[in-house]
Amino acid sequence: MDVLRTPEVALVTGATQGLGLALVEGLARHLSTQDTVYLTGRDAGRVAQAVEALPAGGAEVRGEVLDVAEPGAAARLATRLAERHGGVDIVFGNAVMRVGPDDDPRAVVRAYAEVNNFGTTRLLRAFAPLLRDGGRFLVVASSFGTLRHLAPVLHDRFDALSSLDEVDHQVAAWRDAVEDGSARAGDWPGFVNIPSKIGQVAAVRALAAQRRDDDLARGILLAAVCPGMMNTPTSALWWDVSTAPSPAEAAKALLDLVFQPADPAHYGELVRYGEVLPWR
């Protein structure tokens, strides 16, 4: 006797290009025609173009406009998907504002934190409650998101935070210090990516501390993930990435965390190529 299967629902933010688009394509290829993958981005035209360009077959790919920097946007989309599907199974938080070496941190940090950090905590608040049994919620961060990249005097800012509100408070304090020029005197690194990525991982850790027992009992994985160095135009502004993997190649290790059995050791941690990167 066949067992009826609940169609699965996946969501990827920042999905109109690069790693996000590769994750959508990989999810659609692995899932079945019963399932739905939501490709999201902030520009409706680019979302439509990205959906149209994807190869046919596998799960249905649907486009949705989602600007994670807009305070109510994630919650509104979560409500729509809950009404349509009753829940979600896979979420990749991949939306990112990129910066280059010539950008003045004081000029860009407010928008940068709004997308990368407050966008992440909004997504966590909106979609984590919708995760079904066996679900995956993976926030794309980087290996910079560990305390060893921060001066020891600043570790307490992000260590052992107990709520997403506390994480937002610390991120806002860092953002304001960059804007008013006091960050350098306060031992903050000049590269804004470092505190931002640490804030993303801290957000995952804070929410995981609240949800751990229930999530592990239900087979849910909540984690931050590092895709490693990729050959993208933005990375090429900073480093020589000519021999680095493509976004499609980098996506494979992240998709393994979705389709392989959940490892409890990964829960609430930063994972790169299947291995946990120590927080401290």
Sequence and secondary structure as in RCSB ss.txt:
>XXXX:A:sequence
MDVLRTPEVALVTGATQGLGLALVEGLARHLSTQDTVYLTGRDAGRVAQAVEALPAGGAEVRGEVLDVAEPGAAA
RLATRLAERHGGVDIVFGNAVMRVGPDDDPRAVVRAYAEVNNFGTTRLLRAFAPLLRDGGRFLVVASSFGTLRHL
APVLHDRFDALSSLDEVDHQVAAWRDAVEDGSARAGDWPGFVNIPSKIGQVAAVRALAAQRRDDDLARGILLAAV
CPGMMNTPTSALWWDVSTAPSPAEAAKALLDLVFQPADPAHYGELVRYGEVLPWR
>XXXX:A:secstr
        EEEESS SSHHHHHHHHHHHHHS TT EEEEEES HHHHHHHHHHS SSSSEEEEEE  TTSTTHHH
HHHHHHHHHHSSEEEEEE       TTS HHHHHHHHHIIIIIHHHHHHHHHGGGEEEEEEEEEE  TT SGGGS
 GGGHHHHTT  SHHHHHHHHHHHHHHHHTT TTTTT  S THHHHHHHHHHHHHHHHHHHHHHHHHTT EEEEE
E      HHHHTTS  TTS  HHHHHHHHHHHHHS   GGGTTSEEETTEEE   
